[in-house]
């Protein structure tokens, strides 16, 4: 028995650990689920006015979907290093042709979600991406430039049109010297959240280079939106998503 198997079995006995991607006993995300979750960055389209240029690195399906659900519900801190690596891939693709220093702006989490989880998912991801890309030639720093102007209703169960109305003018950006910004979020579904984030930042005078996400939904959500690599199975239930 090798050390990894021993460590995984010991962890399972002691703390009931399992891989959030596949459920097999182990310490955190298993090597196979890491491999299956990592994809090639691709552009995401959504038929919404003002939808910003967006890059995802995977579809919201399979182990990646399970890992993201876990990060939102439980075991979140353990998933952060892997999820930050994946998000950094999308950011690097977005910045590949850019020589400017970009501010990484996380979409702010709802305060109720932060209390539930015990940590701020998007802010933690932004910190992880900054650490990873800080070692590369890309110029990035983290900036908490967005906050809620009002707290929108829970998005779970809302169709695309209702989400759009619910989110309109819910965010406000800090003003000051104009910045080149990249918006970060974990998952893009209808695209309404990214539209609202881009609107708020642009209204405050900043230049939105684009958005980077870990995963994008692959099935039609209410109003008819779709994108992603062909042939990917699965899709989210609305209740899984913020
Ligand atoms: Zn696994």
Boltz pocket constraint, residues with backbone or C-beta under 6 A from the ligand:
constraints:
  - pocket:
      binder: B
      contacts: [[A, 19], [A, 20], [A, 21], [A, 22], [A, 23], [A, 24], [A, 28], [A, 29], [A, 30], [A, 31], [A, 32], [A, 33], [A, 34], [A, 63]]
      max_distance: 6.0
